[in-house]
Structures are given as structure tokens and as C-alpha cells.
Amino acid sequence: MAPSPAPPHLTGSAGLALEDFRAGWGGEDPVLRIRAGGSEGGGAAPDLFLGFVERREPLEPGESEVAAHPFPVRIDPASARRLASWEIHFGESDGHRGFHLRPGQRQDPSWSNGAETSLDRKVQAVLDQHVNPLVEGHGGSIHLLNVTPDGIARVEMRGGCQGCGAARETLNELVTRILMKDVPGLSSVKDVTNHDAGQNPFFVPLTAGR
């Protein structure tokens, strides 16, 4: 029996937006159906389709239902492959506010060679639910690369957090504090961001231009 396809990653803002949409949807026992059109591979984002269905509705041919947060997801293998390198975000894009795709965060080789562990998943869940909703208002995001065998979470700051003058404070006072509290077995958090390459930091470092 073929394994169920992995659902695409939803950012914290996408999860919150879906919960709001679900409140106005009116159905019972919701499942999120995700479809992606277009060609597989390449640099262009595929076409994204999202919609709620009731769980009692039969699966479509080739479709699988997989556990996900905040709602179970129904997706077909072709859509899962198209979305493998993307994440679903809710926010501003090209002057429009809504759901859109952006390059995914699981770029470290350990995510694609089967090395993901339960500790990885726990850290990822805390980042999605408790950390990224706090920094997305500043145009930033915290991405997990992997958790090392000795329990070090290697994270990368992107968007407004990359090159931000308050990046160290964000890491120590927000990211590390929340992860160490909520993920037993984690020994430390390490920022591996190349902050010199940040193009749109939320705060400009005091040393900029010197």
C-alpha cells in the first residue's frame, strides 16, 4: 500500500485565517481539501485551490486524508508533489491579501532523506503555533533546518528577521525561551542565519553602512 502524501506546510497566519473561514463556513467536522494545478518542478508557484468539505463526504479518486494542523487535509499525490517545496501563507502578496504560496522552509537535506524525527516535528509545531504568529507582523519568520542528534535546534531567520538589529534579542527572548519551555529533550537553539545577506530587515542594525 502506497504511503499517504505529505500535506503542505501551513504558516501560523494561514492556520489562523483558516480557523476564521471555518467559523463562517457552517459545515460540520471540516476537512481541508487542497489542490495544486500546473506543472511539477520548476520555479513558478503552482495554482492553489483550498476548500472545506465535511468528513462524511467520500474521498475523490486517488485522494488521501492525512492528519494536519489545524484541520485534516485531503490531497492527491500530484498536488502534494507540486507543493512539496512550497508553504501556504496568508498575507499581502502583489497588493492583494489572501492565501498564497511562498518557498518552503524545509530546505535542509535532512528533511528530504527521511531523517526527520519526532523532536523535529515537535519543534516545527511550536514554531508554527506559537513563534511565527508573533514575528509575522514584522514581516519575518523563523524556519527550522533540523534538530541535531544532541538536541540542538538549528533555525534560520528570514524576511524582516534576517539582518534585523533585534535578531539576537528575538532569538534569546522569544524563540529559545518558547522552544526550551515547550519541547522537552531540546538542549539549545542555534541561529545559523547569514544576517549580512538580509535585504529587508525590520530594524536596521546600528552598524549598517560603517
Secondary structure as GFF3:
##gff-version 3
##sequence-region A 1 210
A	DSSP	beta_strand	9	10	.	.	.	ID=ss1
A	DSSP	alpha_helix	12	25	.	.	.	ID=ss2
A	DSSP	beta_strand	30	37	.	.	.	ID=ss3
A	DSSP	beta_strand	47	54	.	.	.	ID=ss4
A	DSSP	beta_strand	64	66	.	.	.	ID=ss5
A	DSSP	beta_strand	73	75	.	.	.	ID=ss6
A	DSSP	alpha_helix	77	82	.	.	.	ID=ss7
A	DSSP	beta_strand	86	93	.	.	.	ID=ss8
A	DSSP	beta_strand	96	103	.	.	.	ID=ss9
A	DSSP	alpha_helix	109	112	.	.	.	ID=ss10
A	DSSP	alpha_helix	118	126	.	.	.	ID=ss11
A	DSSP	pi_helix	127	131	.	.	.	ID=ss12
A	DSSP	alpha_helix	132	135	.	.	.	ID=ss13
A	DSSP	three_ten_helix	136	138	.	.	.	ID=ss14
A	DSSP	beta_strand	140	147	.	.	.	ID=ss15
A	DSSP	beta_strand	152	159	.	.	.	ID=ss16
A	DSSP	alpha_helix	167	170	.	.	.	ID=ss17
A	DSSP	pi_helix	171	176	.	.	.	ID=ss18
A	DSSP	alpha_helix	177	182	.	.	.	ID=ss19
A	DSSP	beta_strand	188	191	.	.	.	ID=ss20
A	DSSP	three_ten_helix	195	197	.	.	.	ID=ss21
###
